[in-house]
Amino acid sequence: MDALLVVVVATALLFDYTNGFHDAANAVATSISTRAVPPNVALFAAAVLNVVGALVSTHVAATLAKGIVDPGAITQPVMLGGLVGAIAWNLLTWWWALPSSSSHCLIGGVAGAVLATSGAKSVLWQGILEKVLIPTLAAPLVGFTMGIALMTAILWIFRDAHPGRLMRRFRVAQLASASVMAFSHGSNDAQKTMGVITLALFAGHAIPALEVPLWVKLASATVIGLGTYSGGRRIIRTLGMKLVRLSPAHGFAAETAASAVLLTTAQLGFPISTTHVIATSVMGVGATERLSAVRWGLTVDIFAAWLFTLPAAGLVGALFAKMAVWLLG
């Protein structure tokens, strides 16, 4: 690989790391807030399960590599600009402690970079509509609905149980649901970086076809695991403690609902935002208590971050891509 391609791959892995610490809350916030698992143990277990989940398939990676932009429009400066745009928006929303979508940061950054340098014809709008926008609207609604349904079922089934004993049992059950949530996060998010690195390698003629090399799988899985273990505690507080006051039963229901959605979409190759799904699942389980249990004022800020992530990352990606093309040719 030439030097610029090495820089692009390293930048993609840097994004992967920011994805890990930005989205650590997706995997551990609910179990930490209900005191089911100590924070350091939760983060370590989530990191390991992120790595395992990232290695199970490459359906989402294939979507990022082939279904968002025309591979022929990708050059190393363009990809570098798109990645810098994604990292910049990821860090901004982390600083604001808003659980925005790292997936949309990456997709927006790359699409914006291609749009600015090659024009609208090189962006696969149909793929973005079918693989990104429609699932993005549907998955959080499904997560919210499943959260309500599962929590309602739990409240009805265990309506006569002793509250203290029941909560202790759900703390134990959360060990399983949090583990599946961490696994599903890895199976979805790390693959996005795999897809982008594969696209860059193909564009740089380092690989003959758009197939994810083993070393890319291992590197992406390991780096997102390290990022997850490093924390993301700012967003953990927002998602696990400020949005809804969670009990172990709430945490179990939210994690189970979100995991079911994420594992399904990962198999279908949809690059869904884990942040969107777990946040709406938490809102759903909280709403079963009473509507005022959810801090709807905070949800307005969260939804605003979601709304602006794709265009904002796209704009920053476009600016950096133009700059990179001008400087690097």
N, C-alpha and C positions, 0 to 999 in steps of 0.2 A: 504494500500500500504506500502511496505517496504521502508526504507530510501533511497536506491539507486534509486528506481523507482521514488520517489518524486524528487530526484535530476535530473533525466532524464526529467521529465515533466517540471520542472522549467527551465532547459536548453533549452528545446524546446520553451517555452514561451519567453525566452530571445532572441532566434533566431527570433521569431515572432515579437518582438519589434524592432530588428535591421532591419528586413524586412520592417517594417512600416516606419522608418525614412530614410532608404536607398532608398525606392521606393516612398516616398512622392512626388518626382518630377514627377512621372508618372501621378499622379492625378492633380497636381496643377501648374506645371511649365509653361504650355502654358497660362493659365488664369492669372497668376501673371505677366509674361513677357509682356503681352498685356495690363496690367493695368485694366483688366476687373473686378478683385476682389482684394482687399487688401490682403497682405500675411497672416496675422493672421486669417482673416475671411475665406480665402481659405483653410488654413490648418485645421481649426476647422470643417468646413463643410465637407471636405474630410475625416476627422477622423470619423465623425458621419456616413457618407455614407459608409465608409469602414466597419463599424460594421454591418450596415443593409445588405450590399451586402454579407458579410460573412455568414449570417444566412439563405440565401435563398435556398441553396441546399448543397449536400455533394458529388456531382459527382467527383469533383477533389480530394476530401479527400479519396474517395474509391480507386482511381487510385494509390495514394501514399501509401495507406495501403496494397493494394493487388497486384498491377501491376508492381512494380519496383524490389523488392527483395522477396525471399521466407520468409514468416513470421516465419517459423521454424528456420531460421538462426539468428534471432534477439535475442540478450540477452541485458541486461541493459548496460553492459560495451561497447558493440558494438554500440548500439544506441547513447550512450553518446559520444563516439569518433567521430561518424559521425556528430553529431550536433556541436561539437566543431570545426570540420573542416569547416562546413558550416558558422559558425559565424566568424571564422578567415578570410576566403576569403571575406565575406561580408564587414567586417570592413576595410580590405585592399583596396578594390575597392572604398569604401566610402571615405577613406583617399585620394586616388588618384583622387577623384571627377569623377569617370567613372561610367556611368549608366549601370552596369552589371546586370546579372540576379540573383536575390535572389532565384528564383525557382531552377535554375541549381546549385547554391551553396548547397541547401538542398538535391537535388537528387544525385548530385555528392558525397557529403559527406557521405550520407547513403550507396550508392552503393559501394563506395570505402572502407568503413568500413567492409561491408559484404564480399567483394571480398578478403580483406586482412586476414580475420579471418575464413571464411568458404569456400573460393574458388569460381571459376567462375561458378560452377554449381548452386550456391545459388543466383546468380543475374539473373533476368528474362530479358534476352537480347532482346527477342521478344517484351516484353512489353515496354522496353526502346526505341526500334526502332520505334514501332508503336505509342506509347503514348507520347514520348518525342522528339526524334530526327527528325522524319518526320514532325510533327507539328511545331517544332522549325524552320525548314527550310522554311516551307510553310507560316506560319502566318506572319512573317515580310515582305515577298514578297507581300502577300495579303494586309497588312497594307500600304506598300509603294504605291502599285497600286491604292488602294482605296483613299489614300490621294491625289494622282495626279488627279484621276478621279473626286473626289468631289470638289477639288479646281478649276479644269478646268471648271466644271459645274457652280460653283459660279461666276467665272470671266465672263463667257458667259451670264448667266442669268441677272447679275447686271451690265453689261458693260456700260449702260447709266446712272447709278445711280450716285448721287453726292457723291464723295469719303468720305467727312467728315461725312455726315449723315449716309452713309452706315456703316462706321466703328463704329459709336455709336450704331447702331442697332445690329451689330455683337457682340459688347461687352455685350449687354443684352442677346443675344442668347448663348453666352459662359457660362452664368450662368447655362443653361440647359445642354449643352454639357459637361462642367466640372463636373457637378453633376453625370451624367451618367458614366463618366470616373472613378470617385471615387467609385461609386457603383460597376462597373465592376472589378475594382482592388480588392475590398474586396471579390467579388464573386469568384475570382480566387486565390489570394495569401494566404489569411488566411486559406483557406481550406487545403493548403499543410501542415501547422502546425497541423491542426486537424488530418490529415491522419497519420502523424508521431507519434503524441501522442497516437492515437488509436492503432497503431501498437505496441508501447511500452507497453501499458496497456494490450494488448492481450498476448504479449510475457511474461509479468510478471504475468499472470493469474488473473489480476484484473477485467477483463471483459470476458464474455463467448464467444463472437463472435466479428468479425471485423465490428462492428457498432459504429458510432460516438456517444458517450454519450452527453447529452444536456449540461452538465457543461463544456465539452471540446469545444463545439461550442461557448458557451458564453465567456469562458476564451480567446480562440484564437481570437475571433472577437474584444473583448475589448482591448486586448493587442496590436493588430496591429493598432487599432484606436489610442491608446495612442502614439505608435511609430510614426504614421503619423503626429499627431499634434506636436510632438517634433521637426519636421523640415526637416532635410535632405537638408539644404540650399546649401551645396556645390554642390550637383548634380542638384539641381534646377537651379543653374546658368549655369551649363554645358548644360543641356537639353533645357532650356527655353530661354537662352540669348546668348550662345556662338555658338551653332550648326547652327541655322538659325535665322535671324532677323524676328520675327513674327508680323503680324498684327492681329487684332481680327478675321478677316475672315480666316486667316491661322490657328489660334488657334482653331476656331470652326470646321474647316474641319479636322484637325489632331485629335482632341478629338473624333469627331463623327466617323471617320474611325476606330480609334483604339478601341473604345467602341464596335462597331459592331462586330469586330473580337473577342474580349475578351469574350463578352457575349455568342457568338456562341460556342467558344471552351470550356467555362466553362460548358455549358449544355452537351457537348459531353464528358466531363471528361478529357480533355487534359490539363495537367499542363503547360500551355504556359507562357512564360516570358512576363509580362506586359511591362517591360522595352524595350524589343526588338520591340514589336508592336508599342508602342507610339513613340519611337525614329525613326523608319523607316517611320511612318506616317508623322512625322515632316519633315523628309528629303524629302518625296514625295511632300508635299505641298510647301516646299521651292523651289524644283526643277521646279515648274510651272512658277516661276518668271524668273529664269535663272539658269543654272547649277552652276554658280559661287556663287549663293546666299547661297549654302550649303558649310560649311567649311569641305571639304572632307578630309583635313589633320587630323582634329579631329575625323572624322568618322573612320579613320584607327585605331586610338587608341581605340575607342569604340568597333570596330569589333574584335580587338585583345583580348580585355577583354572578349568579348563573347566567342571567340574561346577557350580560356584557362580556362574559369570558371569551366566547368564540370571536366576536368582532374585535374586541380589544387585543387579544393575542394575535389575531390576523393582521391588525394594523401595525402592531409592534414588529411582527415577523416580516411584514412587507417593507417597513423602513430599514430594518437591519439587513434584509436580503439585498435591497438596493445599494446599501452602503458596502456590503461585502462584495457584491458584483463589481462595483466601482473600484474598490481597493484591490481585489484579488483577480478580477477578470473572469 
